[in-house]
Amino acid sequence: MNKVLLYCRQGFEKECAAEITDKAARREIFGFARVKEDAGYVLFECYQTEDAERLLREQPFDELIFARQMVVVGELLRDLPPEDRITPIVGMLTGAVEKGGELRVEVPDTNEAKELLKFCRKFTVPLRASLRAEKILLNYESAKRPVVHVFFIAPGHCYVGYSFPTNNSPFFMGIPRLKFPADAPSRSTLKLEEAFHVFIPADEWDERLASGMFAVDLGACPGGWTYQLVKRSMMVHAVDNGPMAPALMDSGQVTHHREDGFRFRPTRSNIYWLVCDMVEKPVRVANLMADWLLNGWCRETIFNLKLPMKKRYEEVSQNLAMIDEKLKANGINAQIRARQLYHDREEVTVHIRRIWGAVPGRRDER
Ligand SMILES: C[S@@+](CC[C@H](N)C(=O)[O-])C[C@H]1O[C@@H](n2cnc3c(N)ncnc32)[C@H](O)[C@@H]1O
């Protein structure tokens, strides 16, 4: 198996391809990305067969921005015979995976492919039984063993391969299923909730999303992001000239500032979270976030960078590099991650966590 299959948002195949080509090359893994516009996935074909698995092991999935899932696969299985689709799939996996811990039969996240999902659900049951009989899958689910993926791009046509549970998305199709809370003021509430799931390990929620924390929400109206913070019993300074949802204001946990988010300065020194969903040029938002971190006005931040139509991977990379440089130049240690979330459209979500302690070799002068 010499290909790495990456699932992505439909319309972002070029960005996903540019990113994997760039990040693979930094590991001296060379190949080329096959891009089909609007396919909802990208294939990165390695020149050296063994490099596909090396890339899967060495490229941290968390550091990919545009990929929702990362799987090693072989050649496309075409025209599977309807009377026996299982044998060719078992054949492809034999020798490649042993004692897998889970089976996911998936499709690209496109309208056309959605039709196939019903079939996938039904097909999973007999396929799982056969894979278990062949010892390609264990007889029980295990989160410690490789995940077997069968990815149908059309009826009878699929890629088959595996991912590692320590370096993949834990979600079916790479998409966390979140339920829209009926009392939230806007659908974008799901972006922040998804960001929490993606960026903050579940066992750290009690500490890092704790009740009583103070938060600032820039570009808060009507309050979908503020809602997430209020739900976790935080006190929120919501900054926006527009109106906030009355039910949020009635919670008694929100102070509304009708101000420009670029001029707003915190009035307290114990703000833990800064979140920002202002529709603005990415470079302006990135600079503002860097300033908050440099000044020690927050500990963690989650913000969206709204992307231009062209060179979107380059735009995100440049802004992240700029923030990284600024922080390092000031002796600030931080963990920076970005992801195009399922609930993001023409944008990516960035998470930065300030970690106490200076960057090695630099003096913290503040
Ligand atoms: C996408 S909406 C935010 C939606 C919000 N996160 C939610 O979940 O309901 C963007 C908001 O940013 C606000 N905004 C844009 N530029 C701003 C600025 N310079 N200062 C404050 N708010 C700004 C707009 O008024 C708008 O309400």
The ligand as an SDF file (V2000), in Angstrom:
LIG
                    3D

 27 29  0  0  0  0  0  0  0  0999 V2000
  -19.8930   35.2500   12.5290 C   0  0  0  0  0  0  0  0  0  0  0  0
  -20.5530   36.4000   13.6020 S   0  0  0  0  0  0  0  0  0  0  0  0
  -20.2380   35.7160   15.1690 C   0  0  0  0  0  0  0  0  0  0  0  0
  -21.1950   34.6560   15.5360 C   0  0  0  0  0  0  0  0  0  0  0  0
  -21.0100   34.1950   16.9730 C   0  0  0  0  0  0  0  0  0  0  0  0
  -19.7210   33.5400   17.1750 N   0  0  0  0  0  0  0  0  0  0  0  0
  -22.0790   33.2230   17.3720 C   0  0  0  0  0  0  0  0  0  0  0  0
  -21.7710   32.0510   17.6090 O   0  0  0  0  0  0  0  0  0  0  0  0
  -23.2440   33.6260   17.4750 O   0  0  0  0  0  0  0  0  0  0  0  0
  -19.3960   37.6950   13.5260 C   0  0  0  0  0  0  0  0  0  0  0  0
  -19.6750   38.8250   14.4840 C   0  0  0  0  0  0  0  0  0  0  0  0
  -18.5050   39.6160   14.5370 O   0  0  0  0  0  0  0  0  0  0  0  0
  -18.9080   40.9500   14.7770 C   0  0  0  0  0  0  0  0  0  0  0  0
  -17.7910   41.8240   14.4310 N   0  0  0  0  0  0  0  0  0  0  0  0
  -17.1870   41.9880   13.2350 C   0  0  0  0  0  0  0  0  0  0  0  0
  -16.1840   42.8970   13.3370 N   0  0  0  0  0  0  0  0  0  0  0  0
  -16.1610   43.2730   14.6530 C   0  0  0  0  0  0  0  0  0  0  0  0
  -15.3640   44.1580   15.3930 C   0  0  0  0  0  0  0  0  0  0  0  0
  -14.3760   44.8500   14.8130 N   0  0  0  0  0  0  0  0  0  0  0  0
  -15.6120   44.2920   16.7050 N   0  0  0  0  0  0  0  0  0  0  0  0
  -16.5850   43.5910   17.3140 C   0  0  0  0  0  0  0  0  0  0  0  0
  -17.3810   42.7380   16.6480 N   0  0  0  0  0  0  0  0  0  0  0  0
  -17.1770   42.5810   15.3360 C   0  0  0  0  0  0  0  0  0  0  0  0
  -20.1500   41.1250   13.9310 C   0  0  0  0  0  0  0  0  0  0  0  0
  -20.9550   42.1640   14.4540 O   0  0  0  0  0  0  0  0  0  0  0  0
  -20.8150   39.7600   14.0660 C   0  0  0  0  0  0  0  0  0  0  0  0
  -21.8000   39.7680   15.0810 O   0  0  0  0  0  0  0  0  0  0  0  0
  1  2  1  0
  2  3  1  0
  2 10  1  0
  3  4  1  0
  4  5  1  0
  5  6  1  0
  5  7  1  0
  7  8  2  0
  7  9  1  0
 10 11  1  0
 11 12  1  0
 11 26  1  0
 12 13  1  0
 13 14  1  0
 13 24  1  0
 14 15  1  0
 14 23  1  0
 15 16  2  0
 16 17  1  0
 17 18  1  0
 17 23  2  0
 18 19  1  0
 18 20  2  0
 20 21  1  0
 21 22  2  0
 22 23  1  0
 24 25  1  0
 24 26  1  0
 26 27  1  0
M  CHG  2   2   1   9  -1
M  END
$$$$
